Amino acid sequence: MKLTQISKQRKTLGESAYKEIRDAIISLRLEPGQMVYENELASSLGVSRTPVREAFLMLLKEELIEILPRRGARVAYLSRKKVEEARFIRESLEVSAFREIAKSWNEEEEMYRNARAQAEDLLKQQQAAAAGGEYIPFLHSDEAFHNLFLGLTGNQTLLSVVFHMRGHLNRMRYLELKEAHHMTILIEQHEKLLRAVAGNDEQAAEQILMHHLRRLEPDIPKIIAKYAGYFKEDE
C-alpha cells in the first residue's frame, strides 16, 4: 500500500471516529462532564487508538471535549453563554443565506425543483420522527433541512462554519425537544419557511426563520434548572 493510501485511510478512520463521537456528545449519549477514554472508544468503534486520538483533536477545537491534566479527556459541560453565542452566529448567517435563496429561487431550474422535492421528503421524515417521539432522528432531519437550503448558496465555508458552531447549540436543542415536545411546531415553521422561500418572499422567509431559531430561548431557564449537572457557571 502506498503512503498516500495509508494517509487517506487513516484520515477516513479519524473522520469516521470524529463523526461517531461527536454525534454521541450532541445526542447526550456521552453526557456533559463524563470522562472519555481513547482505549474504550477505540474498542467500541472497532478501530485503533490513533483515529480516536485524531477525533479528540477535532473535538477539542470545537470545545466539545476538554483535556484534564493527568486525568484524560472529559465531555465539555454545556454553557448558556456558548449556546447564545452559537445561536447568534447561526441566526446571522442563516438569515442572510435564506434571503439570498428566496431571492434566487426559480423552479424552472432543475436544482430548485430537486431541492423542493428533497425538502418535502425531509418534512415527511420529521413528521414520522415526531409521531414516534424520536428526538435524535428528528434533530438529524431538522439539520438536513437547513443544510439543504444553505447548500444552494454554493458556499462551502458557510456550511463548514454553521456545522461546527451548531455542536453546543444542538445539545441544548436536544434537551429542549425532549422536555418541551415542540417538534410539531418546528415542522409547521419549516413548512411556512419552504413556502416563503419558494414564493420568493425574502421578508417572510427572514421573519419565519428568526422566530424559528429563537424558539429555544423561553425554555432555557427551566432546562438549566432541571439539568443543572450538565451546565457550568459562565464567567
C-alpha positions as CSV (number, residue, x, y, z in Angstrom):
1,M,0.0,0.0,0.0
2,K,1.3,3.4,-0.9
3,L,2.0,6.1,1.7
4,T,-0.8,8.3,0.2
5,Q,-3.3,5.4,0.5
6,I,-2.3,4.8,4.1
7,S,-2.7,8.5,4.9
8,K,-6.2,8.6,3.2
9,Q,-7.3,5.5,5.1
10,R,-6.1,6.9,8.4
11,K,-7.9,10.2,7.7
12,T,-11.1,8.4,6.8
13,L,-11.0,6.4,10.0
14,G,-10.2,9.5,12.0
15,E,-13.1,11.4,10.4
16,S,-15.5,8.5,11.0
17,A,-14.5,8.3,14.6
18,Y,-14.9,12.0,14.9
19,K,-18.5,11.9,13.5
20,E,-19.5,9.0,15.7
21,I,-18.1,10.5,18.9
22,R,-19.4,14.0,18.1
23,D,-22.9,12.6,17.4
24,A,-22.8,10.7,20.7
25,I,-21.9,14.0,22.5
26,I,-24.6,16.1,20.8
27,S,-27.3,13.5,21.5
28,L,-26.1,13.3,25.1
29,R,-25.3,9.6,24.9
30,L,-22.0,10.9,26.1
31,E,-23.1,13.2,28.9
32,P,-21.6,16.6,29.8
33,G,-18.9,16.1,32.4
34,Q,-18.4,12.4,31.5
35,M,-14.8,11.2,31.2
36,V,-14.0,9.6,27.9
37,Y,-11.0,7.3,27.2
38,E,-9.3,6.5,24.0
39,N,-9.0,2.8,24.5
40,E,-12.7,2.4,25.5
41,L,-13.9,4.4,22.5
42,A,-11.5,2.6,20.1
43,S,-12.8,-0.7,21.3
44,S,-16.5,0.3,20.9
45,L,-15.8,1.7,17.4
46,G,-13.7,-1.2,16.3
47,V,-10.6,0.9,15.4
48,S,-7.1,1.5,16.9
49,R,-6.5,4.4,19.3
50,T,-4.9,6.6,16.5
51,P,-8.2,7.5,14.8
52,V,-9.8,8.2,18.2
53,R,-6.8,10.4,19.1
54,E,-7.3,12.3,15.9
55,A,-11.0,12.7,16.6
56,F,-10.2,14.1,20.1
57,L,-8.1,16.8,18.5
58,M,-11.0,17.9,16.2
59,L,-13.5,17.8,19.1
60,L,-11.0,19.8,21.3
61,K,-11.0,22.5,18.6
62,E,-14.8,22.7,18.8
63,E,-14.6,22.8,22.6
64,L,-16.9,19.7,22.8
65,I,-14.3,17.9,24.9
66,E,-11.6,19.2,27.3
67,I,-8.3,17.7,28.4
68,L,-7.7,17.5,32.2
69,P,-4.0,17.2,33.2
70,R,-3.0,13.7,34.3
71,R,-6.7,12.6,34.1
72,G,-7.7,12.4,30.5
73,A,-10.5,13.8,28.4
74,R,-13.9,14.9,29.5
75,V,-17.0,15.8,27.6
76,A,-17.4,19.6,27.9
77,Y,-20.2,20.9,30.1
78,L,-22.9,22.9,28.5
79,S,-22.6,26.7,28.7
80,R,-25.5,29.1,28.4
81,K,-23.1,31.7,27.1
82,K,-21.7,29.4,24.4
83,V,-25.2,28.4,23.4
84,E,-26.3,32.0,23.0
85,E,-23.1,32.8,21.0
86,A,-23.8,29.9,18.7
87,R,-27.4,30.9,18.2
88,F,-26.5,34.5,17.4
89,I,-23.9,33.3,14.8
90,R,-26.3,30.8,13.3
91,E,-29.1,33.4,13.0
92,S,-26.8,36.0,11.4
93,L,-25.5,33.6,8.8
94,E,-28.7,31.6,8.0
95,V,-31.0,34.7,7.7
96,S,-28.6,36.2,5.1
97,A,-28.4,32.9,3.3
98,F,-32.1,32.2,3.3
99,R,-32.9,35.7,2.0
100,E,-30.5,35.1,-0.9
101,I,-32.0,31.8,-1.7
102,A,-35.5,33.2,-1.6
103,K,-34.4,35.9,-4.0
104,S,-32.9,33.5,-6.5
105,W,-35.4,30.6,-6.2
106,N,-36.7,29.6,-9.6
107,E,-38.4,26.2,-10.1
108,E,-37.9,26.4,-13.8
109,E,-34.4,25.3,-12.9
110,E,-33.8,21.6,-12.0
111,M,-31.7,22.5,-9.0
112,Y,-34.6,24.2,-7.3
113,R,-37.2,21.6,-8.3
114,N,-34.9,18.9,-6.8
115,A,-34.4,21.0,-3.6
116,R,-38.1,21.3,-3.1
117,A,-38.7,17.6,-3.5
118,Q,-35.9,16.9,-1.0
119,A,-37.3,19.4,1.4
120,E,-40.7,17.8,1.2
121,D,-39.2,14.4,1.9
122,L,-37.3,15.7,4.9
123,L,-40.6,17.2,6.2
124,K,-42.1,13.7,6.0
125,Q,-39.1,12.3,7.9
126,Q,-39.6,14.9,10.6
127,Q,-43.3,14.1,10.9
128,A,-42.5,10.4,11.3
129,A,-39.9,11.2,13.9
130,A,-42.3,13.5,15.8
131,A,-45.1,10.9,15.7
132,G,-42.7,8.3,17.3
133,G,-41.2,10.8,19.8
134,E,-37.8,10.1,18.3
135,Y,-35.7,13.2,19.1
136,I,-32.3,12.2,17.6
137,P,-33.7,11.3,14.1
138,F,-35.8,14.5,14.3
139,L,-32.7,16.6,15.0
140,H,-30.8,14.9,12.2
141,S,-33.6,15.6,9.6
142,D,-34.1,19.1,11.0
143,E,-30.4,19.8,10.4
144,A,-30.5,18.3,7.0
145,F,-33.5,20.5,6.1
146,H,-31.5,23.7,6.9
147,N,-28.3,22.3,5.3
148,L,-30.3,21.6,2.1
149,F,-31.1,25.3,1.7
150,L,-27.7,26.5,2.8
151,G,-26.1,24.2,0.2
152,L,-28.0,26.0,-2.6
153,T,-25.7,29.0,-1.9
154,G,-22.7,27.0,-3.1
155,N,-20.8,28.5,-0.1
156,Q,-18.8,25.7,1.4
157,T,-17.3,28.0,4.0
158,L,-20.8,28.9,5.2
159,L,-21.7,25.2,5.6
160,S,-18.5,24.4,7.5
161,V,-18.9,27.3,9.9
162,V,-22.6,26.5,10.6
163,F,-21.8,22.8,11.1
164,H,-19.1,23.4,13.6
165,M,-20.8,26.1,15.7
166,R,-24.0,24.0,15.9
167,G,-22.4,21.5,18.3
168,H,-23.1,23.4,21.5
169,L,-26.5,24.6,20.4
170,N,-27.7,21.2,19.3
171,R,-27.0,19.7,22.7
172,M,-29.4,22.3,24.2
173,R,-31.8,21.7,21.4
174,Y,-31.9,18.0,22.1
175,L,-32.9,18.7,25.7
176,E,-35.5,21.3,24.6
177,L,-37.1,18.7,22.2
178,K,-37.1,16.1,24.9
179,E,-38.7,18.4,27.5
180,A,-41.0,20.7,25.6
181,H,-42.1,18.4,22.8
182,H,-42.1,21.2,20.2
183,M,-41.4,19.0,17.2
184,T,-44.8,19.6,15.6
185,I,-44.4,23.4,15.9
186,L,-41.0,23.2,14.3
187,I,-42.3,21.2,11.4
188,E,-45.1,23.8,10.9
189,Q,-42.4,26.5,10.8
190,H,-40.4,24.5,8.3
191,E,-43.4,24.2,6.1
192,K,-44.0,28.0,6.2
193,L,-40.3,28.6,5.6
194,L,-40.4,26.4,2.5
195,R,-43.4,28.2,1.1
196,A,-41.9,31.7,1.7
197,V,-38.6,30.7,0.0
198,A,-40.3,29.0,-2.9
199,G,-42.6,32.1,-3.2
200,N,-39.6,34.4,-3.5
201,D,-40.8,36.2,-0.3
202,E,-37.5,37.3,1.3
203,Q,-39.0,39.3,4.1
204,A,-41.4,36.5,5.2
205,A,-38.5,34.0,5.0
206,E,-36.4,36.2,7.3
207,Q,-39.2,36.7,9.8
208,I,-40.2,33.0,9.9
209,L,-36.6,31.9,10.2
210,M,-35.8,34.3,13.0
211,H,-38.8,33.2,15.0
212,H,-37.9,29.6,14.3
213,L,-34.3,30.0,15.5
214,R,-35.3,31.8,18.7
215,R,-37.9,29.2,19.6
216,L,-35.5,27.7,22.2
217,E,-35.0,30.9,24.3
218,P,-38.1,30.8,26.6
219,D,-37.3,27.2,27.7
220,I,-33.6,27.7,28.5
221,P,-34.1,28.6,32.3
222,K,-36.2,25.6,33.1
223,I,-33.9,23.3,31.1
224,I,-30.9,24.6,33.1
225,A,-32.8,24.2,36.4
226,K,-33.7,20.5,35.6
227,Y,-30.3,19.5,34.2
228,A,-28.1,21.7,36.4
229,G,-25.4,18.9,36.5
230,Y,-24.9,19.3,32.7
231,F,-24.0,23.0,33.0
232,K,-21.1,25.0,34.1
233,E,-21.2,28.5,35.6
234,D,-20.3,31.1,32.9
235,E,-17.7,33.7,33.8
